[in-house]
């Protein structure tokens, strides 16, 4: 099989809830950071948000599908992102739309981290699951 069909097959093996979560929550919330580059720390927020996503393209290609290793870039980028977003919310004068975005981003990435951190810890112990 070719790479794209292997990744698609792997994606389609995921539970429906995971597909909905990724396509309606995780991806849009993080990509939306690109609309707030002019806001306080907006560029850094975007770098961390997108930085948690982009390495997974390489991981998907390497493993020819979705794998628990994909939690590693999320963990490395989104823990600092969540902290930064909370600091910005508490200390900066931000527009209402940016504040709403940051709250949503903290919620979405925070929920994701509840799964990604355990996946990362399992990966560090040598466990690895490809879906």
Chimera marker file (.cmm) of the C-alpha trace (Angstrom):
<marker_set name="trace">
<marker id="1" x="0.000" y="0.000" z="0.000" r="1" g="1" b="0" radius="0.5"/>
<marker id="2" x="1.105" y="3.584" z="-0.391" r="1" g="1" b="0" radius="0.5"/>
<marker id="3" x="1.757" y="5.978" z="2.458" r="1" g="1" b="0" radius="0.5"/>
<marker id="4" x="-1.436" y="7.996" z="2.096" r="1" g="1" b="0" radius="0.5"/>
<marker id="5" x="-3.671" y="4.935" z="2.045" r="1" g="1" b="0" radius="0.5"/>
<marker id="6" x="-1.822" y="3.447" z="5.046" r="1" g="1" b="0" radius="0.5"/>
<marker id="7" x="-2.370" y="6.646" z="7.044" r="1" g="1" b="0" radius="0.5"/>
<marker id="8" x="-6.014" y="6.860" z="5.939" r="1" g="1" b="0" radius="0.5"/>
<marker id="9" x="-6.606" y="3.235" z="6.906" r="1" g="1" b="0" radius="0.5"/>
<marker id="10" x="-5.017" y="3.888" z="10.297" r="1" g="1" b="0" radius="0.5"/>
<marker id="11" x="-7.146" y="6.997" z="10.806" r="1" g="1" b="0" radius="0.5"/>
<marker id="12" x="-10.334" y="5.157" z="9.934" r="1" g="1" b="0" radius="0.5"/>
<marker id="13" x="-9.555" y="2.508" z="12.575" r="1" g="1" b="0" radius="0.5"/>
<marker id="14" x="-9.867" y="5.165" z="15.262" r="1" g="1" b="0" radius="0.5"/>
<marker id="15" x="-13.143" y="5.357" z="17.172" r="1" g="1" b="0" radius="0.5"/>
<marker id="16" x="-15.655" y="7.833" z="15.756" r="1" g="1" b="0" radius="0.5"/>
<marker id="17" x="-15.303" y="10.040" z="18.824" r="1" g="1" b="0" radius="0.5"/>
<marker id="18" x="-11.576" y="10.408" z="18.209" r="1" g="1" b="0" radius="0.5"/>
<marker id="19" x="-12.195" y="11.412" z="14.597" r="1" g="1" b="0" radius="0.5"/>
<marker id="20" x="-14.755" y="14.009" z="15.675" r="1" g="1" b="0" radius="0.5"/>
<marker id="21" x="-12.429" y="15.286" z="18.401" r="1" g="1" b="0" radius="0.5"/>
<marker id="22" x="-9.504" y="15.698" z="16.016" r="1" g="1" b="0" radius="0.5"/>
<marker id="23" x="-11.455" y="17.287" z="13.179" r="1" g="1" b="0" radius="0.5"/>
<marker id="24" x="-13.817" y="19.536" z="15.168" r="1" g="1" b="0" radius="0.5"/>
<marker id="25" x="-11.703" y="20.295" z="18.244" r="1" g="1" b="0" radius="0.5"/>
<marker id="26" x="-8.001" y="19.680" z="18.175" r="1" g="1" b="0" radius="0.5"/>
<marker id="27" x="-7.069" y="20.788" z="14.667" r="1" g="1" b="0" radius="0.5"/>
<marker id="28" x="-9.323" y="23.862" z="14.431" r="1" g="1" b="0" radius="0.5"/>
<marker id="29" x="-8.427" y="25.138" z="17.907" r="1" g="1" b="0" radius="0.5"/>
<marker id="30" x="-4.699" y="24.961" z="17.265" r="1" g="1" b="0" radius="0.5"/>
<marker id="31" x="-4.760" y="26.185" z="13.664" r="1" g="1" b="0" radius="0.5"/>
<marker id="32" x="-6.946" y="29.128" z="14.758" r="1" g="1" b="0" radius="0.5"/>
<marker id="33" x="-3.865" y="30.459" z="16.544" r="1" g="1" b="0" radius="0.5"/>
<marker id="34" x="-2.773" y="31.782" z="13.137" r="1" g="1" b="0" radius="0.5"/>
<marker id="35" x="-5.620" y="34.335" z="13.281" r="1" g="1" b="0" radius="0.5"/>
<marker id="36" x="-4.214" y="35.929" z="16.444" r="1" g="1" b="0" radius="0.5"/>
<marker id="37" x="-0.591" y="36.592" z="15.509" r="1" g="1" b="0" radius="0.5"/>
<marker id="38" x="-1.002" y="40.315" z="16.245" r="1" g="1" b="0" radius="0.5"/>
<marker id="39" x="-2.198" y="39.707" z="19.821" r="1" g="1" b="0" radius="0.5"/>
<marker id="40" x="0.002" y="39.643" z="22.943" r="1" g="1" b="0" radius="0.5"/>
<marker id="41" x="2.314" y="36.631" z="22.592" r="1" g="1" b="0" radius="0.5"/>
<marker id="42" x="0.266" y="35.618" z="19.545" r="1" g="1" b="0" radius="0.5"/>
<marker id="43" x="3.288" y="34.481" z="17.537" r="1" g="1" b="0" radius="0.5"/>
<marker id="44" x="4.587" y="32.345" z="20.417" r="1" g="1" b="0" radius="0.5"/>
<marker id="45" x="1.115" y="30.888" z="20.989" r="1" g="1" b="0" radius="0.5"/>
<marker id="46" x="0.945" y="29.968" z="17.295" r="1" g="1" b="0" radius="0.5"/>
<marker id="47" x="4.460" y="28.492" z="17.262" r="1" g="1" b="0" radius="0.5"/>
<marker id="48" x="3.613" y="26.252" z="20.220" r="1" g="1" b="0" radius="0.5"/>
<marker id="49" x="0.132" y="25.352" z="18.929" r="1" g="1" b="0" radius="0.5"/>
<marker id="50" x="1.328" y="24.444" z="15.439" r="1" g="1" b="0" radius="0.5"/>
<marker id="51" x="4.557" y="23.034" z="16.886" r="1" g="1" b="0" radius="0.5"/>
<marker id="52" x="2.502" y="20.395" z="18.653" r="1" g="1" b="0" radius="0.5"/>
<marker id="53" x="0.885" y="19.375" z="15.371" r="1" g="1" b="0" radius="0.5"/>
<marker id="54" x="3.503" y="19.536" z="12.603" r="1" g="1" b="0" radius="0.5"/>
<marker id="55" x="5.976" y="16.953" z="13.941" r="1" g="1" b="0" radius="0.5"/>
<marker id="56" x="3.141" y="14.440" z="13.817" r="1" g="1" b="0" radius="0.5"/>
<marker id="57" x="3.190" y="14.574" z="10.016" r="1" g="1" b="0" radius="0.5"/>
<marker id="58" x="6.707" y="13.126" z="10.127" r="1" g="1" b="0" radius="0.5"/>
<marker id="59" x="5.686" y="10.601" z="12.794" r="1" g="1" b="0" radius="0.5"/>
<marker id="60" x="2.686" y="9.465" z="10.729" r="1" g="1" b="0" radius="0.5"/>
<marker id="61" x="4.929" y="9.014" z="7.705" r="1" g="1" b="0" radius="0.5"/>
<marker id="62" x="7.556" y="7.120" z="9.720" r="1" g="1" b="0" radius="0.5"/>
<marker id="63" x="5.036" y="4.747" z="11.319" r="1" g="1" b="0" radius="0.5"/>
<marker id="64" x="2.679" y="4.757" z="8.326" r="1" g="1" b="0" radius="0.5"/>
<marker id="65" x="-0.252" y="5.666" z="10.542" r="1" g="1" b="0" radius="0.5"/>
<marker id="66" x="-1.372" y="6.998" z="13.882" r="1" g="1" b="0" radius="0.5"/>
<marker id="67" x="0.691" y="5.968" z="16.887" r="1" g="1" b="0" radius="0.5"/>
<marker id="68" x="0.905" y="6.733" z="20.585" r="1" g="1" b="0" radius="0.5"/>
<marker id="69" x="4.277" y="8.416" z="19.893" r="1" g="1" b="0" radius="0.5"/>
<marker id="70" x="2.241" y="11.307" z="18.506" r="1" g="1" b="0" radius="0.5"/>
<marker id="71" x="1.611" y="12.357" z="22.107" r="1" g="1" b="0" radius="0.5"/>
<marker id="72" x="5.266" y="13.375" z="22.492" r="1" g="1" b="0" radius="0.5"/>
<marker id="73" x="5.152" y="16.583" z="20.391" r="1" g="1" b="0" radius="0.5"/>
<marker id="74" x="1.808" y="17.478" z="21.947" r="1" g="1" b="0" radius="0.5"/>
<marker id="75" x="3.279" y="17.103" z="25.432" r="1" g="1" b="0" radius="0.5"/>
<marker id="76" x="6.453" y="19.037" z="24.646" r="1" g="1" b="0" radius="0.5"/>
<marker id="77" x="4.666" y="21.953" z="22.963" r="1" g="1" b="0" radius="0.5"/>
<marker id="78" x="1.289" y="22.134" z="24.640" r="1" g="1" b="0" radius="0.5"/>
<marker id="79" x="2.268" y="22.062" z="28.306" r="1" g="1" b="0" radius="0.5"/>
<marker id="80" x="4.209" y="25.325" z="27.826" r="1" g="1" b="0" radius="0.5"/>
<marker id="81" x="1.383" y="26.585" z="25.592" r="1" g="1" b="0" radius="0.5"/>
<marker id="82" x="-1.260" y="26.021" z="28.253" r="1" g="1" b="0" radius="0.5"/>
<marker id="83" x="0.901" y="27.765" z="30.868" r="1" g="1" b="0" radius="0.5"/>
<marker id="84" x="1.587" y="30.681" z="28.501" r="1" g="1" b="0" radius="0.5"/>
<marker id="85" x="-2.090" y="31.037" z="27.575" r="1" g="1" b="0" radius="0.5"/>
<marker id="86" x="-3.088" y="31.127" z="31.239" r="1" g="1" b="0" radius="0.5"/>
<marker id="87" x="-0.421" y="33.743" z="32.011" r="1" g="1" b="0" radius="0.5"/>
<marker id="88" x="-1.556" y="35.874" z="29.062" r="1" g="1" b="0" radius="0.5"/>
<marker id="89" x="-5.182" y="35.581" z="30.157" r="1" g="1" b="0" radius="0.5"/>
<marker id="90" x="-4.319" y="36.661" z="33.690" r="1" g="1" b="0" radius="0.5"/>
<marker id="91" x="-1.818" y="39.399" z="32.955" r="1" g="1" b="0" radius="0.5"/>
<marker id="92" x="-2.285" y="40.935" z="29.510" r="1" g="1" b="0" radius="0.5"/>
<marker id="93" x="-4.907" y="43.273" z="28.190" r="1" g="1" b="0" radius="0.5"/>
<marker id="94" x="-6.397" y="41.045" z="25.518" r="1" g="1" b="0" radius="0.5"/>
<marker id="95" x="-9.347" y="41.493" z="23.210" r="1" g="1" b="0" radius="0.5"/>
<marker id="96" x="-12.504" y="39.541" z="23.949" r="1" g="1" b="0" radius="0.5"/>
<marker id="97" x="-12.111" y="37.333" z="20.880" r="1" g="1" b="0" radius="0.5"/>
<marker id="98" x="-8.496" y="36.509" z="21.780" r="1" g="1" b="0" radius="0.5"/>
<marker id="99" x="-9.490" y="35.760" z="25.382" r="1" g="1" b="0" radius="0.5"/>
<marker id="100" x="-12.259" y="33.417" z="24.214" r="1" g="1" b="0" radius="0.5"/>
<marker id="101" x="-9.807" y="31.741" z="21.836" r="1" g="1" b="0" radius="0.5"/>
<marker id="102" x="-7.237" y="31.246" z="24.620" r="1" g="1" b="0" radius="0.5"/>
<marker id="103" x="-9.844" y="29.746" z="26.951" r="1" g="1" b="0" radius="0.5"/>
<marker id="104" x="-10.941" y="27.323" z="24.225" r="1" g="1" b="0" radius="0.5"/>
<marker id="105" x="-7.312" y="26.493" z="23.390" r="1" g="1" b="0" radius="0.5"/>
<marker id="106" x="-6.487" y="25.804" z="27.050" r="1" g="1" b="0" radius="0.5"/>
<marker id="107" x="-9.551" y="23.559" z="27.352" r="1" g="1" b="0" radius="0.5"/>
<marker id="108" x="-8.931" y="21.641" z="24.117" r="1" g="1" b="0" radius="0.5"/>
<marker id="109" x="-5.193" y="21.178" z="24.575" r="1" g="1" b="0" radius="0.5"/>
<marker id="110" x="-5.661" y="20.473" z="28.278" r="1" g="1" b="0" radius="0.5"/>
<marker id="111" x="-8.056" y="17.643" z="27.467" r="1" g="1" b="0" radius="0.5"/>
<marker id="112" x="-5.681" y="16.357" z="24.808" r="1" g="1" b="0" radius="0.5"/>
<marker id="113" x="-2.802" y="16.393" z="27.289" r="1" g="1" b="0" radius="0.5"/>
<marker id="114" x="-4.789" y="14.102" z="29.583" r="1" g="1" b="0" radius="0.5"/>
<marker id="115" x="-4.258" y="11.446" z="26.905" r="1" g="1" b="0" radius="0.5"/>
<marker id="116" x="-0.930" y="12.623" z="25.477" r="1" g="1" b="0" radius="0.5"/>
<marker id="117" x="1.053" y="12.707" z="28.723" r="1" g="1" b="0" radius="0.5"/>
<marker id="118" x="0.268" y="9.042" z="29.562" r="1" g="1" b="0" radius="0.5"/>
<marker id="119" x="1.040" y="8.077" z="25.928" r="1" g="1" b="0" radius="0.5"/>
<marker id="120" x="4.357" y="9.919" z="26.199" r="1" g="1" b="0" radius="0.5"/>
<marker id="121" x="5.227" y="8.204" z="29.470" r="1" g="1" b="0" radius="0.5"/>
<marker id="122" x="4.379" y="4.799" z="27.995" r="1" g="1" b="0" radius="0.5"/>
<marker id="123" x="6.511" y="5.596" z="24.939" r="1" g="1" b="0" radius="0.5"/>
<marker id="124" x="9.452" y="6.506" z="27.196" r="1" g="1" b="0" radius="0.5"/>
<marker id="125" x="9.083" y="3.078" z="28.841" r="1" g="1" b="0" radius="0.5"/>
<marker id="126" x="9.335" y="1.461" z="25.411" r="1" g="1" b="0" radius="0.5"/>
<marker id="127" x="5.655" y="0.832" z="24.779" r="1" g="1" b="0" radius="0.5"/>
<marker id="128" x="4.315" y="1.845" z="21.424" r="1" g="1" b="0" radius="0.5"/>
<marker id="129" x="0.946" y="1.411" z="19.787" r="1" g="1" b="0" radius="0.5"/>
<marker id="130" x="0.192" y="1.977" z="16.117" r="1" g="1" b="0" radius="0.5"/>
<marker id="131" x="-3.437" y="2.145" z="15.159" r="1" g="1" b="0" radius="0.5"/>
<link id1="1" id2="2" r="1" g="1" b="0" radius="0.2"/>
<link id1="2" id2="3" r="1" g="1" b="0" radius="0.2"/>
<link id1="3" id2="4" r="1" g="1" b="0" radius="0.2"/>
<link id1="4" id2="5" r="1" g="1" b="0" radius="0.2"/>
<link id1="5" id2="6" r="1" g="1" b="0" radius="0.2"/>
<link id1="6" id2="7" r="1" g="1" b="0" radius="0.2"/>
<link id1="7" id2="8" r="1" g="1" b="0" radius="0.2"/>
<link id1="8" id2="9" r="1" g="1" b="0" radius="0.2"/>
<link id1="9" id2="10" r="1" g="1" b="0" radius="0.2"/>
<link id1="10" id2="11" r="1" g="1" b="0" radius="0.2"/>
<link id1="11" id2="12" r="1" g="1" b="0" radius="0.2"/>
<link id1="12" id2="13" r="1" g="1" b="0" radius="0.2"/>
<link id1="13" id2="14" r="1" g="1" b="0" radius="0.2"/>
<link id1="14" id2="15" r="1" g="1" b="0" radius="0.2"/>
<link id1="15" id2="16" r="1" g="1" b="0" radius="0.2"/>
<link id1="16" id2="17" r="1" g="1" b="0" radius="0.2"/>
<link id1="17" id2="18" r="1" g="1" b="0" radius="0.2"/>
<link id1="18" id2="19" r="1" g="1" b="0" radius="0.2"/>
<link id1="19" id2="20" r="1" g="1" b="0" radius="0.2"/>
<link id1="20" id2="21" r="1" g="1" b="0" radius="0.2"/>
<link id1="21" id2="22" r="1" g="1" b="0" radius="0.2"/>
<link id1="22" id2="23" r="1" g="1" b="0" radius="0.2"/>
<link id1="23" id2="24" r="1" g="1" b="0" radius="0.2"/>
<link id1="24" id2="25" r="1" g="1" b="0" radius="0.2"/>
<link id1="25" id2="26" r="1" g="1" b="0" radius="0.2"/>
<link id1="26" id2="27" r="1" g="1" b="0" radius="0.2"/>
<link id1="27" id2="28" r="1" g="1" b="0" radius="0.2"/>
<link id1="28" id2="29" r="1" g="1" b="0" radius="0.2"/>
<link id1="29" id2="30" r="1" g="1" b="0" radius="0.2"/>
<link id1="30" id2="31" r="1" g="1" b="0" radius="0.2"/>
<link id1="31" id2="32" r="1" g="1" b="0" radius="0.2"/>
<link id1="32" id2="33" r="1" g="1" b="0" radius="0.2"/>
<link id1="33" id2="34" r="1" g="1" b="0" radius="0.2"/>
<link id1="34" id2="35" r="1" g="1" b="0" radius="0.2"/>
<link id1="35" id2="36" r="1" g="1" b="0" radius="0.2"/>
<link id1="36" id2="37" r="1" g="1" b="0" radius="0.2"/>
<link id1="37" id2="38" r="1" g="1" b="0" radius="0.2"/>
<link id1="38" id2="39" r="1" g="1" b="0" radius="0.2"/>
<link id1="39" id2="40" r="1" g="1" b="0" radius="0.2"/>
<link id1="40" id2="41" r="1" g="1" b="0" radius="0.2"/>
<link id1="41" id2="42" r="1" g="1" b="0" radius="0.2"/>
<link id1="42" id2="43" r="1" g="1" b="0" radius="0.2"/>
<link id1="43" id2="44" r="1" g="1" b="0" radius="0.2"/>
<link id1="44" id2="45" r="1" g="1" b="0" radius="0.2"/>
<link id1="45" id2="46" r="1" g="1" b="0" radius="0.2"/>
<link id1="46" id2="47" r="1" g="1" b="0" radius="0.2"/>
<link id1="47" id2="48" r="1" g="1" b="0" radius="0.2"/>
<link id1="48" id2="49" r="1" g="1" b="0" radius="0.2"/>
<link id1="49" id2="50" r="1" g="1" b="0" radius="0.2"/>
<link id1="50" id2="51" r="1" g="1" b="0" radius="0.2"/>
<link id1="51" id2="52" r="1" g="1" b="0" radius="0.2"/>
<link id1="52" id2="53" r="1" g="1" b="0" radius="0.2"/>
<link id1="53" id2="54" r="1" g="1" b="0" radius="0.2"/>
<link id1="54" id2="55" r="1" g="1" b="0" radius="0.2"/>
<link id1="55" id2="56" r="1" g="1" b="0" radius="0.2"/>
<link id1="56" id2="57" r="1" g="1" b="0" radius="0.2"/>
<link id1="57" id2="58" r="1" g="1" b="0" radius="0.2"/>
<link id1="58" id2="59" r="1" g="1" b="0" radius="0.2"/>
<link id1="59" id2="60" r="1" g="1" b="0" radius="0.2"/>
<link id1="60" id2="61" r="1" g="1" b="0" radius="0.2"/>
<link id1="61" id2="62" r="1" g="1" b="0" radius="0.2"/>
<link id1="62" id2="63" r="1" g="1" b="0" radius="0.2"/>
<link id1="63" id2="64" r="1" g="1" b="0" radius="0.2"/>
<link id1="64" id2="65" r="1" g="1" b="0" radius="0.2"/>
<link id1="65" id2="66" r="1" g="1" b="0" radius="0.2"/>
<link id1="66" id2="67" r="1" g="1" b="0" radius="0.2"/>
<link id1="67" id2="68" r="1" g="1" b="0" radius="0.2"/>
<link id1="68" id2="69" r="1" g="1" b="0" radius="0.2"/>
<link id1="69" id2="70" r="1" g="1" b="0" radius="0.2"/>
<link id1="70" id2="71" r="1" g="1" b="0" radius="0.2"/>
<link id1="71" id2="72" r="1" g="1" b="0" radius="0.2"/>
<link id1="72" id2="73" r="1" g="1" b="0" radius="0.2"/>
<link id1="73" id2="74" r="1" g="1" b="0" radius="0.2"/>
<link id1="74" id2="75" r="1" g="1" b="0" radius="0.2"/>
<link id1="75" id2="76" r="1" g="1" b="0" radius="0.2"/>
<link id1="76" id2="77" r="1" g="1" b="0" radius="0.2"/>
<link id1="77" id2="78" r="1" g="1" b="0" radius="0.2"/>
<link id1="78" id2="79" r="1" g="1" b="0" radius="0.2"/>
<link id1="79" id2="80" r="1" g="1" b="0" radius="0.2"/>
<link id1="80" id2="81" r="1" g="1" b="0" radius="0.2"/>
<link id1="81" id2="82" r="1" g="1" b="0" radius="0.2"/>
<link id1="82" id2="83" r="1" g="1" b="0" radius="0.2"/>
<link id1="83" id2="84" r="1" g="1" b="0" radius="0.2"/>
<link id1="84" id2="85" r="1" g="1" b="0" radius="0.2"/>
<link id1="85" id2="86" r="1" g="1" b="0" radius="0.2"/>
<link id1="86" id2="87" r="1" g="1" b="0" radius="0.2"/>
<link id1="87" id2="88" r="1" g="1" b="0" radius="0.2"/>
<link id1="88" id2="89" r="1" g="1" b="0" radius="0.2"/>
<link id1="89" id2="90" r="1" g="1" b="0" radius="0.2"/>
<link id1="90" id2="91" r="1" g="1" b="0" radius="0.2"/>
<link id1="91" id2="92" r="1" g="1" b="0" radius="0.2"/>
<link id1="92" id2="93" r="1" g="1" b="0" radius="0.2"/>
<link id1="93" id2="94" r="1" g="1" b="0" radius="0.2"/>
<link id1="94" id2="95" r="1" g="1" b="0" radius="0.2"/>
<link id1="95" id2="96" r="1" g="1" b="0" radius="0.2"/>
<link id1="96" id2="97" r="1" g="1" b="0" radius="0.2"/>
<link id1="97" id2="98" r="1" g="1" b="0" radius="0.2"/>
<link id1="98" id2="99" r="1" g="1" b="0" radius="0.2"/>
<link id1="99" id2="100" r="1" g="1" b="0" radius="0.2"/>
<link id1="100" id2="101" r="1" g="1" b="0" radius="0.2"/>
<link id1="101" id2="102" r="1" g="1" b="0" radius="0.2"/>
<link id1="102" id2="103" r="1" g="1" b="0" radius="0.2"/>
<link id1="103" id2="104" r="1" g="1" b="0" radius="0.2"/>
<link id1="104" id2="105" r="1" g="1" b="0" radius="0.2"/>
<link id1="105" id2="106" r="1" g="1" b="0" radius="0.2"/>
<link id1="106" id2="107" r="1" g="1" b="0" radius="0.2"/>
<link id1="107" id2="108" r="1" g="1" b="0" radius="0.2"/>
<link id1="108" id2="109" r="1" g="1" b="0" radius="0.2"/>
<link id1="109" id2="110" r="1" g="1" b="0" radius="0.2"/>
<link id1="110" id2="111" r="1" g="1" b="0" radius="0.2"/>
<link id1="111" id2="112" r="1" g="1" b="0" radius="0.2"/>
<link id1="112" id2="113" r="1" g="1" b="0" radius="0.2"/>
<link id1="113" id2="114" r="1" g="1" b="0" radius="0.2"/>
<link id1="114" id2="115" r="1" g="1" b="0" radius="0.2"/>
<link id1="115" id2="116" r="1" g="1" b="0" radius="0.2"/>
<link id1="116" id2="117" r="1" g="1" b="0" radius="0.2"/>
<link id1="117" id2="118" r="1" g="1" b="0" radius="0.2"/>
<link id1="118" id2="119" r="1" g="1" b="0" radius="0.2"/>
<link id1="119" id2="120" r="1" g="1" b="0" radius="0.2"/>
<link id1="120" id2="121" r="1" g="1" b="0" radius="0.2"/>
<link id1="121" id2="122" r="1" g="1" b="0" radius="0.2"/>
<link id1="122" id2="123" r="1" g="1" b="0" radius="0.2"/>
<link id1="123" id2="124" r="1" g="1" b="0" radius="0.2"/>
<link id1="124" id2="125" r="1" g="1" b="0" radius="0.2"/>
<link id1="125" id2="126" r="1" g="1" b="0" radius="0.2"/>
<link id1="126" id2="127" r="1" g="1" b="0" radius="0.2"/>
<link id1="127" id2="128" r="1" g="1" b="0" radius="0.2"/>
<link id1="128" id2="129" r="1" g="1" b="0" radius="0.2"/>
<link id1="129" id2="130" r="1" g="1" b="0" radius="0.2"/>
<link id1="130" id2="131" r="1" g="1" b="0" radius="0.2"/>
</marker_set>
